[in-house]
């Protein structure tokens, strides 16, 4: 079993920045994939950014050049740096990992609200 705990969400003005963290309960060095998703009210959950097994990073077109996914293997933590935030980035953000059996785990989510 893997536990994921997100933190760092909050209310920010348009153009502002936030850094989300995802603390993982075990070593993150061997997961098949890790990533961030978000779900806005009335919309489906969507991929924001991910580390693939091959070590690449992929981003949704809507966040490219604004968001950066990173990880600290020693701290078993994944991050999402979000810059130049827009109102349409408002959503609950979830971290996600998939182990080598392709079982998927989700955190409880952290709310990000971008509003003036």
Backbone as CSV, one residue per row, in Angstrom:
resi,resn,N_x,N_y,N_z,CA_x,CA_y,CA_z,C_x,C_y,C_z
1,UNK,0.849,-1.187,0.000,0.000,0.000,0.000,0.890,1.243,0.000
2,UNK,0.460,2.257,-0.711,1.202,3.507,-0.815,0.287,4.647,-0.402
3,UNK,0.765,5.508,0.468,0.015,6.716,0.852,0.665,7.938,0.227
4,UNK,-0.178,8.808,-0.291,0.261,10.057,-0.909,-0.423,11.213,-0.194
5,UNK,0.353,12.226,0.184,-0.211,13.380,0.866,0.223,14.652,0.140
6,UNK,-0.754,15.344,-0.450,-0.468,16.601,-1.138,-0.547,17.765,-0.161
7,UNK,0.202,18.816,-0.468,0.127,20.062,0.292,0.571,21.204,-0.609
8,UNK,0.299,22.423,-0.159,0.776,23.597,-0.880,-0.281,24.343,-1.661
9,UNK,-1.497,23.831,-1.694,-2.546,24.544,-2.398,-2.982,25.789,-1.653
10,UNK,-3.846,26.575,-2.295,-4.343,27.785,-1.654,-4.939,28.731,-2.651
11,UNK,-5.166,29.957,-2.192,-5.721,31.017,-3.023,-4.585,31.915,-3.497
12,UNK,-4.542,32.177,-4.789,-3.492,33.011,-5.355,-4.097,33.896,-6.433
13,UNK,-3.526,35.072,-6.616,-4.021,35.972,-7.660,-3.504,35.537,-9.026
14,UNK,-4.215,35.897,-10.079,-3.712,35.606,-11.440,-2.300,36.157,-11.613
15,UNK,-1.458,35.337,-12.249,-0.060,35.701,-12.429,0.843,35.236,-11.301
16,UNK,0.251,34.768,-10.223,1.026,34.331,-9.078,1.566,32.915,-9.234
17,UNK,2.219,32.448,-8.173,2.856,31.129,-8.189,2.482,30.332,-6.946
18,UNK,2.498,29.028,-7.103,2.348,28.098,-5.987,3.243,26.892,-6.251
19,UNK,3.650,26.252,-5.163,4.419,25.016,-5.285,3.699,23.925,-4.499
20,UNK,3.262,22.909,-5.220,2.609,21.772,-4.592,3.638,20.698,-4.263
21,UNK,3.394,20.001,-3.171,4.243,18.889,-2.768,3.397,17.635,-2.622
22,UNK,4.007,16.500,-2.880,3.353,15.203,-2.703,4.340,14.304,-1.963
23,UNK,4.051,14.051,-0.709,4.890,13.175,0.095,4.404,11.735,-0.077
24,UNK,5.325,10.851,-0.391,4.992,9.453,-0.667,5.536,8.578,0.461
25,UNK,4.771,7.543,0.810,5.089,6.750,2.010,6.196,5.723,1.798
26,UNK,6.665,5.592,0.568,7.777,4.684,0.351,8.677,5.215,-0.764
27,UNK,9.768,4.550,-1.031,10.725,5.008,-2.019,10.065,5.237,-3.368
28,UNK,10.368,6.399,-3.961,9.755,6.729,-5.240,10.647,6.385,-6.415
29,UNK,11.800,5.812,-6.142,12.775,5.615,-7.213,12.386,4.508,-8.184
30,UNK,11.429,3.657,-7.825,11.135,2.506,-8.681,9.713,2.490,-9.221
31,UNK,8.994,3.571,-9.080,7.627,3.570,-9.596,7.615,3.559,-11.112
32,UNK,6.589,2.970,-11.685,6.435,2.941,-13.129,6.221,4.352,-13.663
33,UNK,5.395,5.135,-12.979,5.167,6.514,-13.364,4.692,7.305,-12.156
34,UNK,4.866,8.619,-12.233,4.399,9.532,-11.198,3.894,10.784,-11.892
35,UNK,2.872,11.402,-11.329,2.389,12.603,-11.986,1.392,13.380,-11.171
36,UNK,0.985,14.497,-11.745,-0.029,15.372,-11.175,-1.222,15.442,-12.112
37,UNK,-2.403,15.389,-11.536,-3.657,15.547,-12.252,-4.448,16.660,-11.573
38,UNK,-5.463,17.136,-12.263,-6.360,18.118,-11.657,-7.778,17.892,-12.134
39,UNK,-8.715,18.349,-11.300,-10.126,18.243,-11.643,-10.825,19.524,-11.238
40,UNK,-11.355,20.205,-12.227,-12.124,21.419,-11.998,-13.596,21.057,-11.827
41,UNK,-14.391,21.913,-11.178,-15.813,21.607,-10.977,-16.517,21.334,-12.300
42,UNK,-17.226,20.228,-12.350,-17.998,19.891,-13.540,-17.187,19.341,-14.694
43,UNK,-15.877,19.111,-14.459,-15.026,18.611,-15.535,-14.375,17.291,-15.129
44,UNK,-13.885,16.581,-16.120,-13.197,15.331,-15.847,-11.782,15.599,-15.330
45,UNK,-11.275,14.647,-14.584,-9.896,14.756,-14.123,-8.960,14.678,-15.337
46,UNK,-7.937,15.548,-15.339,-7.038,15.591,-16.484,-5.589,15.555,-16.029
47,UNK,-4.743,15.029,-16.897,-3.319,14.983,-16.623,-2.722,16.381,-16.739
48,UNK,-1.886,16.739,-15.769,-1.192,18.025,-15.802,0.272,17.818,-16.186
49,UNK,0.950,16.926,-15.472,2.376,16.688,-15.718,2.734,15.315,-15.186
50,UNK,3.720,14.686,-15.815,4.061,13.342,-15.403,5.521,13.016,-15.674
51,UNK,6.090,12.136,-14.840,7.349,11.467,-15.120,7.008,10.108,-15.701
52,UNK,7.583,9.779,-16.826,7.361,8.466,-17.391,8.440,7.506,-16.911
53,UNK,8.204,6.202,-17.144,9.178,5.190,-16.753,10.506,5.423,-17.450
54,UNK,10.456,5.946,-18.640,11.668,6.214,-19.410,12.417,7.441,-18.896
55,UNK,11.840,8.122,-17.896,12.530,9.264,-17.315,12.192,10.588,-17.960
56,UNK,11.263,10.579,-18.904,10.851,11.836,-19.546,9.823,12.546,-18.678
57,UNK,9.650,13.819,-18.959,8.546,14.570,-18.370,7.608,15.000,-19.484
58,UNK,6.334,14.868,-19.244,5.319,15.293,-20.198,4.373,16.262,-19.514
59,UNK,3.878,17.224,-20.268,2.982,18.246,-19.736,1.762,18.409,-20.629
60,UNK,0.642,18.755,-20.014,-0.519,19.165,-20.797,-0.171,20.442,-21.533
61,UNK,-0.699,20.589,-22.730,-0.400,21.786,-23.524,-0.751,23.067,-22.775
62,UNK,-1.803,23.012,-21.981,-2.288,24.210,-21.303,-1.342,24.715,-20.211
63,UNK,-0.381,23.877,-19.779,0.508,24.292,-18.691,1.975,24.342,-19.105
64,UNK,2.264,23.950,-20.332,3.659,23.961,-20.794,4.254,25.357,-20.655
65,UNK,5.481,25.412,-20.234,6.257,26.640,-20.027,5.813,27.410,-18.780
66,UNK,4.782,26.930,-18.082,4.353,27.590,-16.840,4.553,26.689,-15.623
67,UNK,4.342,25.386,-15.801,4.443,24.437,-14.694,5.685,23.582,-14.878
68,UNK,6.279,23.174,-13.743,7.434,22.284,-13.771,7.253,21.186,-12.734
69,UNK,7.357,19.945,-13.179,7.311,18.809,-12.277,8.737,18.431,-11.894
70,UNK,8.924,18.084,-10.623,10.245,17.678,-10.165,10.084,16.662,-9.041
71,UNK,11.199,16.091,-8.627,11.140,15.068,-7.591,12.425,15.085,-6.775
72,UNK,12.317,14.666,-5.532,13.458,14.499,-4.650,13.407,13.058,-4.153
73,UNK,14.205,12.186,-4.745,14.148,10.773,-4.379,14.548,10.546,-2.919
74,UNK,15.481,11.362,-2.421,15.928,11.190,-1.038,14.813,11.505,-0.043
75,UNK,13.925,12.424,-0.407,12.823,12.826,0.459,11.514,12.124,0.092
76,UNK,11.555,11.272,-0.927,10.333,10.595,-1.396,9.210,11.598,-1.649
77,UNK,9.552,12.667,-2.340,8.598,13.749,-2.549,8.623,14.193,-4.001
78,UNK,7.457,14.495,-4.507,7.294,15.034,-5.863,6.726,16.436,-5.736
79,UNK,7.087,17.302,-6.665,6.656,18.689,-6.615,6.017,19.114,-7.929
80,UNK,5.222,20.168,-7.846,4.707,20.834,-9.029,4.833,22.335,-8.791
81,UNK,5.773,22.951,-9.486,5.926,24.403,-9.427,5.020,25.015,-10.470
82,UNK,4.129,25.889,-10.033,3.143,26.481,-10.930,3.361,27.992,-10.954
83,UNK,3.707,28.511,-12.116,3.940,29.942,-12.297,2.915,30.526,-13.265
84,UNK,2.812,31.826,-13.261,1.895,32.528,-14.177,0.508,31.898,-14.138
85,UNK,0.012,31.700,-12.941,-1.278,31.015,-12.779,-2.416,31.822,-13.364
86,UNK,-3.384,31.094,-13.917,-4.552,31.686,-14.557,-5.812,31.192,-13.840
87,UNK,-6.901,31.921,-13.943,-8.146,31.454,-13.315,-8.547,30.045,-13.774
88,UNK,-8.242,29.711,-15.016,-8.607,28.383,-15.516,-7.752,27.267,-14.931
89,UNK,-6.734,27.618,-14.156,-5.957,26.602,-13.439,-6.638,26.195,-12.129
90,UNK,-7.705,26.877,-11.779,-8.427,26.549,-10.553,-8.965,25.123,-10.617
91,UNK,-8.621,24.322,-9.623,-9.017,22.910,-9.597,-8.498,22.273,-8.307
92,UNK,-8.945,21.061,-8.065,-8.301,20.228,-7.052,-7.183,19.455,-7.749
93,UNK,-5.995,19.547,-7.179,-4.826,18.902,-7.768,-4.502,17.626,-6.985
94,UNK,-4.273,16.554,-7.732,-4.013,15.245,-7.148,-2.661,14.720,-7.614
95,UNK,-1.924,14.110,-6.706,-0.752,13.387,-7.164,-1.119,11.913,-7.349
96,UNK,-0.383,11.284,-8.209,-0.689,9.933,-8.662,0.603,9.166,-8.877
97,UNK,0.642,7.921,-8.423,1.763,7.061,-8.753,1.224,5.722,-9.232
98,UNK,2.012,5.081,-10.069,1.662,3.761,-10.567,2.861,2.857,-10.292
99,UNK,2.633,1.735,-9.575,3.765,0.879,-9.259,4.055,-0.079,-10.409
100,UNK,5.023,-0.949,-10.214,5.462,-1.804,-11.306,4.438,-2.868,-11.681
101,UNK,3.426,-3.071,-10.834,2.316,-3.954,-11.207,1.211,-3.160,-11.897
102,UNK,1.461,-1.865,-12.098,0.541,-0.912,-12.713,-0.656,-0.600,-11.827
103,UNK,-0.538,-0.904,-10.526,-1.566,-0.467,-9.593,-1.399,1.034,-9.366
104,UNK,-2.523,1.743,-9.322,-2.518,3.204,-9.238,-2.948,3.667,-7.862
105,UNK,-2.269,4.683,-7.362,-2.580,5.284,-6.071,-2.793,6.779,-6.255
106,UNK,-3.725,7.334,-5.463,-4.053,8.755,-5.516,-3.939,9.375,-4.128
107,UNK,-3.550,10.647,-4.118,-3.640,11.413,-2.894,-5.048,11.934,-2.697
108,UNK,-5.239,12.679,-1.600,-6.575,13.187,-1.270,-6.896,14.482,-2.012
109,UNK,-5.893,15.097,-2.595,-6.102,16.319,-3.355,-5.854,17.577,-2.543
110,UNK,-5.455,18.636,-3.244,-5.268,19.942,-2.624,-5.889,21.000,-3.545
111,UNK,-6.652,21.907,-2.954,-7.385,22.896,-3.741,-6.464,24.049,-4.142
112,UNK,-6.512,24.384,-5.411,-5.832,25.579,-5.932,-6.896,26.489,-6.526
113,UNK,-6.954,27.709,-6.023,-7.913,28.690,-6.516,-7.156,29.919,-6.990
114,UNK,-7.369,30.274,-8.249,-6.714,31.445,-8.836,-7.787,32.494,-9.091
115,UNK,-7.736,33.552,-8.323,-8.784,34.569,-8.391,-8.270,35.877,-7.826
116,UNK,-8.783,36.969,-8.396,-8.437,38.290,-7.878,-9.483,38.752,-6.867
